[in-house]
Amino acid sequence: MSKFRWNYRSIVFLLSMLDILAILVIHPAKSQAELPKSDVSTIEVEKNKAPEAVVNQTVDTSVAPVTLKKAPNDLRDRVTPVSQLLQVAPPTNQKAPNNGAGQVTSVSQLSDIKPTDWAFQALQSLVERYGVIAGYTDGTFKGDRSLTRYEFAAGLNAALDRLNELIATSTTDLVKREDLDTIKKLQEQFSPELAQLRGRVDSLEARSAKLESTQFTTTTKLIGRSQIVLGEVIAGNNVVTKRPAPHNATLQGSTSLRLNTSFNGKDSLGITIGGGNIESLGQTRAGLLGTYEGRTADNSSITFARNTIILSGVRYRFLPFPQTQVNIYPLSDGASEIGLSGPINPYFESSSATGANGISRFSRRSLVYNYGDSGPGIAILQGLGKQVQFGIAYSAPNGGNPTTNNGLFTGRYLALAQLIYYSGNRNFRVAATYVNTYSPPNTLGFSGTNFGPAVGSNLVNSTVPGVATLGNLYGLQAFYQVNSKLAINAWVSYGVHRYLGRGDAEAMDWAVGLAFPDLFSEGALGGILVGMEPKLISLSNNVNLGKGLGQADRDTSLHVEAFYQYKIGDHIEVTPGLIWITAPDSDASNPDSLFAWVRTVFRF
């Protein structure tokens, strides 16, 4: 498709036409030899001629015929609607229509036009003398962008309208015949484009009016995410029954829709709904494997029915001060909300809008973030200069329930504090985290008991029936972007569980991960992670969590994970991966488990 260089070249051409006729009509006494010279020339309308070629030229302002090729028949299907790209102002003696772009009466109103621009004088004359050019709604002119024939036709039409006004206000026989022939020729050559342009504009105006009358809101953005998951247990036993787990392939899916609304440009109201049927391979002494070790990141919540649309998040975020960010959430995960500045481990855990890149829940983040279920709370992130941030969060998983042992301050809670340091170039970050969490007796958490991280061994997720549990958790996470093709992350966490009135236990986990951005293909991502999921490393002698008095986990179970995320365009990605668990449930007598996972994500 032929294109012209708009707007600086085209305004010179239009200005020259207007000047010629204005001179001929308004100053008929002057002869052709007395016509003033313009500071800019009439130019040949072509695609690749550089603007510098016409700067500071002084040539005769008589208009030479301009030969233009006719547009191809399919042009109308390949052009951006002109109403979105060009707005032509009415003459200065008429009132501008209320179309969203204010009438420009002075070139100084166009923020991206400077007196040093080579076409400044031409544009100034078109705006202030003839009134045939208007700016965009943001107060800019965008003089360096390309022009289609339709857009040029729109500008030419405005110039012709102005010429007709000049002719109507003077004596027509004072205009030279060759000038009128030139104008007539231009009108004839562009008559198909002008006719099509009028039809397109009429259609667009009708469609715009319909959209304005039916739109939900101009301040809300919808983010959608759907995924289809193919999974299968390749090897492994149920750690409770000691029988081999079924090796059945499954095809499951889920969808989430997030509405982000801003009321002043510096705040955000997020509302998330969704549902699905992606089953966890195991839970605490339940499910296919009888343990949460190897739990995938895509599992549906165990507290909601499958294939049911639920409200899964409501959060309002605002900035009371430039370096202070506040999150108030009647329904969310307080541990997640502390990551207001983005995840510490970005390649294995992406933002809440896109979900995790890693296959497993364990690969996303350390033990300290995994104790809090969804619930109401508040999180505050305070910037301490450009490289340090301090955050606190308080979440009550049952804070919306007014019954006994529930509510914001008398039921389960998680209080978190975190200090983050960033290097100057942002390629290194480290976070130190502390969490204090409490669960009343006989309450149910996501882990299947009233307390636990919902990852790791059965003992680390267990509590004493009828006894409240208190936890103090400490974590250190680090991330280093070695170069554009390699990043390293690692963490270590330690936790103390106190079964009130009974005794204590200690828990621990660690991991090291390697990420390979743009592996084999631009936009792709490879990842490998090795670590120890949370396990109970000690237990008081008078406490029995299911394996006998004082019995903690005896062996070390390793979590090995590999995945490759391949992008298909901007909106689809396919992530095959493997999870290998040695000594499941931290018990070497259990054979290793291995399962495959292929996740396809659609974003819209």
ChimeraX attribute file (.defattr): number of C-alpha atoms within 10 A of each C-alpha:
attribute: neighborCount
match mode: 1-to-1
recipient: residues
	/A:1	10
	/A:2	14
	/A:3	17
	/A:4	20
	/A:5	21
	/A:6	19
	/A:7	22
	/A:8	20
	/A:9	28
	/A:10	25
	/A:11	29
	/A:12	24
	/A:13	20
	/A:14	23
	/A:15	26
	/A:16	23
	/A:17	22
	/A:18	21
	/A:19	19
	/A:20	19
	/A:21	23
	/A:22	19
	/A:23	16
	/A:24	23
	/A:25	22
	/A:26	17
	/A:27	12
	/A:28	14
	/A:29	11
	/A:30	12
	/A:31	9
	/A:32	11
	/A:33	7
	/A:34	8
	/A:35	15
	/A:36	14
	/A:37	13
	/A:38	18
	/A:39	17
	/A:40	23
	/A:41	23
	/A:42	24
	/A:43	20
	/A:44	17
	/A:45	18
	/A:46	14
	/A:47	13
	/A:48	9
	/A:49	14
	/A:50	11
	/A:51	14
	/A:52	9
	/A:53	9
	/A:54	19
	/A:55	14
	/A:56	13
	/A:57	14
	/A:58	13
	/A:59	13
	/A:60	16
	/A:61	19
	/A:62	18
	/A:63	18
	/A:64	13
	/A:65	14
	/A:66	14
	/A:67	11
	/A:68	14
	/A:69	10
	/A:70	12
	/A:71	18
	/A:72	9
	/A:73	7
	/A:74	9
	/A:75	14
	/A:76	15
	/A:77	8
	/A:78	9
	/A:79	14
	/A:80	12
	/A:81	16
	/A:82	19
	/A:83	16
	/A:84	10
	/A:85	13
	/A:86	21
	/A:87	21
	/A:88	22
	/A:89	24
	/A:90	20
	/A:91	23
	/A:92	17
	/A:93	8
	/A:94	9
	/A:95	10
	/A:96	16
	/A:97	11
	/A:98	8
	/A:99	10
	/A:100	9
	/A:101	17
	/A:102	17
	/A:103	25
	/A:104	22
	/A:105	20
	/A:106	16
	/A:107	23
	/A:108	14
	/A:109	16
	/A:110	18
	/A:111	13
	/A:112	13
	/A:113	18
	/A:114	12
	/A:115	11
	/A:116	8
	/A:117	13
	/A:118	18
	/A:119	24
	/A:120	17
	/A:121	19
	/A:122	22
	/A:123	27
	/A:124	21
	/A:125	20
	/A:126	26
	/A:127	24
	/A:128	16
	/A:129	15
	/A:130	23
	/A:131	24
	/A:132	28
	/A:133	27
	/A:134	26
	/A:135	22
	/A:136	19
	/A:137	13
	/A:138	11
	/A:139	16
	/A:140	14
	/A:141	23
	/A:142	18
	/A:143	19
	/A:144	12
	/A:145	12
	/A:146	13
	/A:147	22
	/A:148	21
	/A:149	21
	/A:150	24
	/A:151	27
	/A:152	25
	/A:153	23
	/A:154	22
	/A:155	21
	/A:156	23
	/A:157	19
	/A:158	21
	/A:159	24
	/A:160	20
	/A:161	14
	/A:162	20
	/A:163	21
	/A:164	12
	/A:165	12
	/A:166	18
	/A:167	19
	/A:168	11
	/A:169	11
	/A:170	15
	/A:171	12
	/A:172	12
	/A:173	9
	/A:174	15
	/A:175	19
	/A:176	12
	/A:177	10
	/A:178	13
	/A:179	18
	/A:180	12
	/A:181	12
	/A:182	16
	/A:183	18
	/A:184	13
	/A:185	15
	/A:186	18
	/A:187	17
	/A:188	12
	/A:189	18
	/A:190	23
	/A:191	14
	/A:192	14
	/A:193	22
	/A:194	21
	/A:195	11
	/A:196	14
	/A:197	20
	/A:198	12
	/A:199	12
	/A:200	16
	/A:201	15
	/A:202	13
	/A:203	12
	/A:204	16
	/A:205	14
	/A:206	11
	/A:207	12
	/A:208	12
	/A:209	11
	/A:210	11
	/A:211	11
	/A:212	11
	/A:213	9
	/A:214	9
	/A:215	8
	/A:216	9
	/A:217	9
	/A:218	9
	/A:219	12
	/A:220	16
	/A:221	13
	/A:222	13
	/A:223	15
	/A:224	18
	/A:225	19
	/A:226	19
	/A:227	20
	/A:228	19
	/A:229	19
	/A:230	16
	/A:231	22
	/A:232	17
	/A:233	21
	/A:234	16
	/A:235	16
	/A:236	24
	/A:237	21
	/A:238	23
	/A:239	24
	/A:240	17
	/A:241	12
	/A:242	14
	/A:243	12
	/A:244	15
	/A:245	20
	/A:246	15
	/A:247	14
	/A:248	9
	/A:249	13
	/A:250	13
	/A:251	13
	/A:252	16
	/A:253	21
	/A:254	21
	/A:255	19
	/A:256	21
	/A:257	20
	/A:258	22
	/A:259	16
	/A:260	18
	/A:261	19
	/A:262	17
	/A:263	11
	/A:264	9
	/A:265	9
	/A:266	12
	/A:267	18
	/A:268	20
	/A:269	19
	/A:270	19
	/A:271	19
	/A:272	21
	/A:273	16
	/A:274	19
	/A:275	22
	/A:276	24
	/A:277	18
	/A:278	23
	/A:279	19
	/A:280	20
	/A:281	22
	/A:282	20
	/A:283	24
	/A:284	26
	/A:285	21
	/A:286	17
	/A:287	16
	/A:288	22
	/A:289	30
	/A:290	23
	/A:291	27
	/A:292	29
	/A:293	34
	/A:294	30
	/A:295	23
	/A:296	22
	/A:297	18
	/A:298	23
	/A:299	18
	/A:300	19
	/A:301	18
	/A:302	14
	/A:303	10
	/A:304	12
	/A:305	13
	/A:306	15
	/A:307	15
	/A:308	11
	/A:309	15
	/A:310	14
	/A:311	14
	/A:312	19
	/A:313	19
	/A:314	19
	/A:315	20
	/A:316	18
	/A:317	20
	/A:318	19
	/A:319	15
	/A:320	11
	/A:321	9
	/A:322	9
	/A:323	13
	/A:324	16
	/A:325	20
	/A:326	23
	/A:327	23
	/A:328	22
	/A:329	24
	/A:330	20
	/A:331	24
	/A:332	24
	/A:333	27
	/A:334	31
	/A:335	24
	/A:336	19
	/A:337	26
	/A:338	25
	/A:339	20
	/A:340	17
	/A:341	14
	/A:342	14
	/A:343	17
	/A:344	22
	/A:345	24
	/A:346	17
	/A:347	25
	/A:348	28
	/A:349	21
	/A:350	17
	/A:351	16
	/A:352	13
	/A:353	14
	/A:354	16
	/A:355	15
	/A:356	19
	/A:357	24
	/A:358	27
	/A:359	29
	/A:360	25
	/A:361	23
	/A:362	31
	/A:363	30
	/A:364	23
	/A:365	21
	/A:366	27
	/A:367	28
	/A:368	28
	/A:369	23
	/A:370	20
	/A:371	27
	/A:372	30
	/A:373	26
	/A:374	23
	/A:375	25
	/A:376	25
	/A:377	25
	/A:378	23
	/A:379	25
	/A:380	23
	/A:381	24
	/A:382	18
	/A:383	17
	/A:384	14
	/A:385	8
	/A:386	11
	/A:387	14
	/A:388	16
	/A:389	19
	/A:390	18
	/A:391	23
	/A:392	23
	/A:393	25
	/A:394	27
	/A:395	31
	/A:396	32
	/A:397	29
	/A:398	26
	/A:399	23
	/A:400	14
	/A:401	14
	/A:402	12
	/A:403	11
	/A:404	9
	/A:405	18
	/A:406	20
	/A:407	18
	/A:408	20
	/A:409	12
	/A:410	17
	/A:411	21
	/A:412	30
	/A:413	29
	/A:414	23
	/A:415	21
	/A:416	22
	/A:417	19
	/A:418	19
	/A:419	18
	/A:420	21
	/A:421	18
	/A:422	16
	/A:423	13
	/A:424	10
	/A:425	7
	/A:426	12
	/A:427	14
	/A:428	18
	/A:429	20
	/A:430	21
	/A:431	19
	/A:432	17
	/A:433	20
	/A:434	20
	/A:435	23
	/A:436	19
	/A:437	23
	/A:438	23
	/A:439	29
	/A:440	21
	/A:441	21
	/A:442	16
	/A:443	19
	/A:444	15
	/A:445	23
	/A:446	22
	/A:447	23
	/A:448	18
	/A:449	19
	/A:450	24
	/A:451	30
	/A:452	29
	/A:453	23
	/A:454	29
	/A:455	28
	/A:456	31
	/A:457	28
	/A:458	29
	/A:459	27
	/A:460	29
	/A:461	29
	/A:462	23
	/A:463	24
	/A:464	20
	/A:465	13
	/A:466	11
	/A:467	18
	/A:468	21
	/A:469	25
	/A:470	19
	/A:471	22
	/A:472	17
	/A:473	22
	/A:474	18
	/A:475	22
	/A:476	19
	/A:477	21
	/A:478	19
	/A:479	24
	/A:480	18
	/A:481	16
	/A:482	11
	/A:483	10
	/A:484	10
	/A:485	13
	/A:486	16
	/A:487	21
	/A:488	20
	/A:489	23
	/A:490	22
	/A:491	22
	/A:492	19
	/A:493	22
	/A:494	21
	/A:495	25
	/A:496	19
	/A:497	23
	/A:498	21
	/A:499	21
	/A:500	14
	/A:501	9
	/A:502	15
	/A:503	17
	/A:504	20
	/A:505	21
	/A:506	20
	/A:507	24
	/A:508	24
	/A:509	22
	/A:510	23
	/A:511	22
	/A:512	17
	/A:513	22
	/A:514	21
	/A:515	23
	/A:516	19
	/A:517	21
	/A:518	17
	/A:519	17
	/A:520	11
	/A:521	10
	/A:522	10
	/A:523	15
	/A:524	18
	/A:525	22
	/A:526	24
	/A:527	25
	/A:528	20
	/A:529	22
	/A:530	18
	/A:531	21
	/A:532	22
	/A:533	28
	/A:534	32
	/A:535	29
	/A:536	26
	/A:537	20
	/A:538	17
	/A:539	23
	/A:540	17
	/A:541	15
	/A:542	12
	/A:543	20
	/A:544	19
	/A:545	18
	/A:546	14
	/A:547	11
	/A:548	11
	/A:549	13
	/A:550	17
	/A:551	19
	/A:552	25
	/A:553	20
	/A:554	14
	/A:555	16
	/A:556	18
	/A:557	24
	/A:558	21
	/A:559	24
	/A:560	20
	/A:561	23
	/A:562	20
	/A:563	23
	/A:564	23
	/A:565	23
	/A:566	21
	/A:567	19
	/A:568	12
	/A:569	8
	/A:570	10
	/A:571	11
	/A:572	16
	/A:573	18
	/A:574	19
	/A:575	21
	/A:576	18
	/A:577	22
	/A:578	19
	/A:579	22
	/A:580	22
	/A:581	23
	/A:582	21
	/A:583	19
	/A:584	31
	/A:585	32
	/A:586	26
	/A:587	17
	/A:588	14
	/A:589	12
	/A:590	18
	/A:591	18
	/A:592	17
	/A:593	22
	/A:594	19
	/A:595	18
	/A:596	18
	/A:597	21
	/A:598	20
	/A:599	22
	/A:600	19
	/A:601	21
	/A:602	18
	/A:603	17
	/A:604	11
